[in-house]
Amino acid sequence: MADSDGALDANRERTTASANDSADSESGTALDADGLVVGYPGADEPVVNGETLAVPAGEVTALVGPNGSGKSTLLKGLANRLEPDAGRVLLDGRRVESFGSKELARAVGRLSQENTAPDTITVEALVERGRYPHRGFFESQADGDEQAVDDAIAMAGIDHLRDREVGELSGGQKQLAWIAMALAQDTDVLLLDEPTTFLDPRHQLEVMDVVGTLRDESETTVVLVLHDISQAARYADHVVALRDGAVYARGDPDSVVTAGVLADVFGIDADVLETDHGPQVVPLGPADEAASGGDESR
């Protein structure tokens, strides 16, 4: 165990130094977590314990790791959905807890793993809910709402579903509708928690194509939790691999999606193939010493 911990510490020092060098060359960060300690009420130990993370502005950052590694917990900490036990999160240099709820919702959009809406609401009406943070107390519709909704529906590729009721949609169609609602918030930062989980391959690609469009055609900062490592390598500018609530490796996809990291973090032996779409992972089997698992919701 001591050897494993030593390797973890050495790798974290190496990747942190690389991240700091990269940060120095970047124009800035959108979100900064400093010494962040985050857990759940009643738990004996925090899930994320003392992590530091700089999220580059205007780029896509993917959080990957096995079940229970702290990906979703870290995302909730960044979104101010979980109050940290220690440390801080800065949004454009300002502590996130200093924002009012609507003010924060105008700056950060978030799509969680579990979303609910009345089955009888139409897709257009659901997407319109994303405009709530931009409205005054007595306003039913603010300037720019209609255009923002139209743009979000178009980007999500669901104009043909605009008048359909949510209860009539497939799981993949619902997810695209929820993503359109988050897009309609028109925020500088978008946080997506496992947006492709439980979707068929076509709808996974449609969701990730939205992420690719944001990366290529906007200045939106995207942070998303993914289980598919090859998707992370293809669509993300930066990949952060977590293990047991700690950042094990961080950097560009080529430096993080390696056979060594996959063995240490995911507990698998794998071949990593270089392709025109980034590193592609071919799992071969469990590694001799599998990385520890845990609660899937974390």
N, C-alpha and C positions, 0 to 999 in steps of 0.2 A: 504493500500500500504506500509505503514511504517513497519507493521508486516512482510510482505513478504520480504521487503528489508533486515530487520534484520535477518530473517531466512536464506536468501541468503548469507549474510556476515558471519553468524556463520558457515554455512555449508562450505563455501569457506575456512575459517580459519581452520576448522577441516580437510578437505581433503588436504589442502596445507601442513599442518603439517605431515599428513600421507605420502604425496608424498615426502616431504623432508627426512623423516625417511627412506623411501624406497630407495631414491636416494643415501643416505649415504651408503646403503648396496650394491648398484650396482657397477659394475666395471667402469661405465662411461656412459655418454650420447653422442648421436650422434648430436642432435639438441637441442639448448637452446634458448627459447624466453624469453626476460627479459623486462618487462614493455612495451609490444608491443601494439602500437596503429596503427590500419590499417583501412582504409576506401576507398571510391571511389571518384574520382574527381567530384566536384560539389555537393557532399552530404553535408548536414548541420552537421551531426554527424558521427563519425567513427563507423564502424560495430563492431570491436574488440577494446576495450578501456582499455589498460594498463594491458594486461594479461602476466602471466609468466608460461612457460611450459618447462619441461625437458623431452625429448624423449629418453628413454633408448636405448642404442646401441644394435643391434642384436636382437631386439624383435619387436613384432607387437603392435602398438598403434592404437586404433579405436576412431575416433571422432564421437560422436552421438549427436543428438539434433533435435528439431523441425525445420521446414522451417524458415529461417531468423535468426537462432541462431548464425551464424557466422562461421560455420564449414568450408565451402569452402573458405571463406575469410581468415581464420586463416591458412589454408593449402597454399594459395597463398602467404601469408606473409612469411611462412617458406621457400617457394621455391624462394623467391626474385622476385615474379611476381607482387607484389604490394609493392611500396616503403612505408615503415612505416612513419607515421607522428611523431612518437616518439618511443623510445625503440630500441632494437637490436635483431638480430637473429645470433647465433653462430653455425657454422658447424665445429665440431671437434675443438672447441675453437677459431675459426676464423670468423670474421664478413662476412656474405654471400656476401655483396656488394663489398667486396675486391676481389672476384673471377672474373676472366674473364669468358665470356659466355661459351666457350668450356671447360674451366677448371671446372666450376660449373657443366656442363652437364656430365663430367666424374665422378663426385661425387654424383650427385643427379638426379635420373630419376623421371619424373613426367608425369602422365596421367591425362588429364583434362576431364571434362564432354563432351566437344565438340571437336571431332577430324575429320579432313577431309583429304582425299587423292584421287587422280584420280581413277575413277572406273576401269580403264584398267591396273593398276599396279597389279602385282602378290603379293601374300602374302609374298613370300620369299623376293622380292624386297622391300616391305614395312618394313619387319623386318630388312633388311640390313641398312635401314636408321638410325636405332638405333646405328650403329657403327660410324656415322659421327664424334662425338666428339673425337674419338681415331685416326683419320686420319690426316696426315700432309696436307699442302695446296695443294700439287700436287699429292697426293696419291689417287688412285682409290680404293685400298684395302690395309689395314694394316695387320701386322702379327696378327694372332689369330682371324681375322674377321669371317672366314668361320666356325670355331669351335664355336665361340660365337653365331652365327646365328643358327647353328644346335642345340646347347644346349637350346637356347631360344624357338625355335619351338617345341622341344621335351618336355620341361617343360610345355608349354602351351597346349600340346596335340593336335597340329594342323598339324602334319606332312602330314596327308592325304589332307590338304588344300594348301600345299606349292606352287603348280603350278596354283592354282585357282586365278582368278582376284577378286579384292576386291569387285567390283560391283556385283559379283555373290553371295556374302555371305549373310547369315542371320545376324540379329543384334547381336546375341550372338557370332556367328563365327567372325564377325568383331571385337568385343570387345576383344576376345582372341588373334586375330592377333595384335591389338594395344598393348595389354599387352606383347606379345612376343617381339614387337619392344622395349618397355621399358626395358624388361629383357635383350635384346641384348646390351643395353648401359653398362651393367655390372658395375653398380654403387653400392656404399656401402649403399645408402639411396634411397628408392623408395616411392614416394608419389602418392596415387591413390585417385582421387576425384569421389566418388559414382560409383565405377566400376561395381556394379550389378544392377543399376537403369534401369528399363524398360526391363530387361531380364527375360525370363521364368525360372521356378525353376531349370531345368536341367543346363542351362548355368550359372545361379547364383552359383550353386554348383561347376561347373567346374572352374569358376573364383576364388571362395574362396578356392578351393583345391590348386590352384597355390599359394595363400597366405599361406596356411597351409604348403606346401612344402618348401617355403622360410623360414618359421618359424622353421621348424623341421630339415632342411637339409642344411641351409646356415647361414651366419652371417649377412645377409642383414637386415637393419633397415627398417621396413615398417610402414608408417603412412597412414591410409585410412579413408575416410569419408563414413559412412554407415547410411542408414535409417533403416535397419533391425537390431533391438536391439539383437535378438537372435543370428544372425550371428556374431555380435560383441562379444557377450559373449562366443561363441564357438571358434572363431578363434584368438581372440586378447589376448595378455598377459596383456594389460592395456587398460582401457576404460576411455575416457574423455567425460563427458556430459556437453554440453554448453547450456546456456539459455541467450537470449538477449545480446549476444556478450561477455558473461563472463563464465568462468569455474565454474560450479555449483558443480560438483563432479568429482573425479578422483581416480583411484586405480585399483585393480584387478577386474575382472568381478563380483565376488561374492559380493564385497563391493559397486559396483556402480549400478548394475542391480538389484534394489530392488523396492518394491511396492511404497515406499516413494519417491524415486527419479523419478520414472515414473510418479507419480502424479504431482510432483512439476515441472518437466522439460517438459514433454510431455502433461500434462493435461489429463491423462487417469487413470482410475482405472484398475488394472490388477493383476492377480495372477502370481507369479514367481515360477516356478516349478524347483526343483533341479533334474538334469538328469546327465547321464554319459557324456553328451556332453556340460555340463555347464548349467547355468540358462536359462530356456526357458520361454518366456513371453506369457501369454494368456490374450489379451485385453478383458475387460469386458464392457467398455463404457467410455464416457467422464467423467472426474472428475468434481466436483462441480465448481472449479475455474480452468479453462483450462489455461495452459501456453500460453503466447502470441505467435502468429505466425509472418509471415513476408514474405519477398521476397524469393522464393524458390531457386534462384540462389546463395544466400549467404550461 
